[in-house]
Amino acid sequence: MRATKPISASVQSAVTELVAELHAASGCEKIGLTRESFAAILCDVGAKYLPAGANHAEARAFLLTLRVEELALARACAAGHNSAWEIFLTRYREKLYQSALRIAREDSAGRDLADTLYAELYGTTTRDGERVSKLASFTGRGSLEGWLRTVLAQEFVNRYRRTKRLVSLDEESEDGSQFAAPAPDPVTPADSRLESSTRAALASLASEDRMVLAAYYLDGRTLAEIARMLGLHESTISRKVDKLAKSLRKKILAGMIQQGMARRQAEEALEVDVRDLRLDIRRSLTQESPAAAFSEKKET
């Protein structure tokens, strides 16, 4: 697998030092992953999440935090190893169906949601002659079970969005939306430094955090609905949304100050209407982006 950015010497040396230990600990031999293949996976994950200036000790510490057994299993499944897929089904099939049922709240819809995800996990399509599996994006930074819950919830939200867009002409006529006047262009464009800082702050979020924000702020899902999708308590989601909102504001503010804005000017820029931004907020929240640094909170 090709890394998203060049592999640094510190990552390469840390992988070389630890690969024998981690290969043995992950049970790679049982599922068909060679030491060389697993080393390439570790390099890929390290290159994706470690900051450019990370030294050997930091790279080594990061690699030792990975859930290597689950990482190996997911990547072996993505590569098409049947022995790995059998283990995956034994461990996660029932959990997936239970999670899908909690999300969809109806048996047939839950099974359809889980079956759709199974097809994407197994890799029933190919691209440029290579198997395409969602499991290839699992990086071992959090539990595989938690990652699967997030992917299930994201698929459910995506279905909701698609259904929400399929509004009939009669419904549009009844609420007058087909006669609505087009929104005027913004009179005063937002500062480009606000847009770039916002884009960078959103890109730094973990996938589950982006999904939560998109579901709550863009799709109008309730805290209870989001909590049910992720198998968490409503109060946990409430605290998460509040924490994420405050953290994003601080990151965006810091980003603008780093680009030369005075603090007061940056705070005033934050009062801009989000609709005036030349930035697709939905796309920024729903696209796959790695966290800015490995020291961020792990995926749950």
Disulfide bonds with the S-S distance in Angstrom:
none
